[in-house]
């Protein structure tokens, strides 16, 4: 499960809307706790990133920007929880991982939150192994 404050979710939705018609992307940081063998992630910080591909069907975070954010996450003693991005193209109107997402996702065990705008829908997925995602429950606080 991933928990997120309504204000942080609205922040993500606003970023995705502002970046339309290209895919928005960002990084999620917070805490990870274990309860009854299940991981519970709580988002405490949302980082907006630039999609260096400037594309409506795929995204890439600049390596230097990603390194700076990962360093900041470590410095403030938070955990990297995962990533978010939007699907804005007619080919990717679903909030499920696309074939491009399945091919390019590399952070096994991390969350991938996906936003569609028309209609607005948010889902979250955990990368279990290369190319394989498992749906994750989202709890809005």
N, C-alpha and C positions, 0 to 999 in steps of 0.2 A: 504494500500500500504506500502511496505517496500522498502526504498531506500538504495543502497549500492554502494560505490565507486568500480570501476573496480579493483583497487589494492587489496581491501579487499576481493572481490569475488575470485580473482586469488589466494590470500592467502588461502582461504577455499579450493579451488580446489586442490592446491598443497598439503595441509594437507591430504585431502581425498586420493589423489594419493599415497602419502608417506605411509599411513597406510594400503593401499590395500595389502593383501586380507581381512583385518578385517575392520569393520565399524569404520570410524573416527567420532569424535563427538566434539562439542564445544558449546560455549555460545556467544550470540550476545548482545551487549550493545550499547546504543546511546540515542537519544531523541525521544519523542513522542509529536506530535502536532495534533491538530484537525482542519480540514478545511471542511466547509459545512457538519458537522456532521460525517465526515470520519476521522479515525485515520491515520496519516502518521508517520511511524517510519523511522528514519534514523540511519543506523548502523555507529557508530563512533569507535567501538573497537570490535575486534574478539579475543576470548580466545580459544586456542586449549586445549582440555582436553584429558585425557587418558581414553580409553575404558577399564574399569576394567574387563569386560567380555571376552575381547580378542576374539570376535566372528565375523564371517562373516554375521550373520543374526540379531544381536541385539547389543545394546550398553547400557552402564550404566556409568554415571559420578560418581566418588567417592564422597561421601557425604561431606567429609572434603575439598576436592578440590573445590566442588561447593560452599560450605560455604565461603571459602576464596575469591573466585571470586565475589560472591554476595556482600561480605563486601567491596571489592575493588570498585565495581560498585557504591555502596552507598557513599564511601569515596570521589570519584571523581565526585559525583553528576550527574551520568548518570542514565538512566533507563534500567532495564532488558527488552530486547526486545523479547528474545526467545533463541532458540537452533538451531543447525544444526547437521546433521549427513549424512553419506553416505549409499547408498545401493550398495553393491558389489557382493552379492551372486546371483546366477542364479534365486533363488526363489524370490528375491527382486530387479529385474532389473529396475523396474519402479521408477520414482521420486514422486510417489503418496504414501501417508501413507500406510504402510503395516498393516496387522492384528495385529502384535506385537506392532507397533506404536500406533494403535487405542486403544489397551488394556492397554498400559503403560503410555501414555501421561497424565499428571496431571495438567499442567499449563494452565488453561482455560483463553482465551483471548490473549495468547502469540503466537508468530510465531514459526513454525517448518520448517526450510529450509532443503530440502532433495536434495542430489546430487547423480546422477548416473554418472559413468565414461565411460561406453562403450555402447552407445555413451554418451558423456558428456551432461548432462541436469540438470538444477537446477529449482526447484519449491519451492514455499513457501505456507504454510498452517497455518491458524489460528484455534486453538482448540476452538470450540464453546461450547462444553460440552463434558463430558466424551465419548470418542469414535467417536465424530463427528467433522470433519475438514471441513473448507471452504477455497477454493483456494484464495490466496492472490497475487496481482499483485506485481512484482518485477521491480523496476526502477533502472537501472544501470547508475551511474553518471560518 
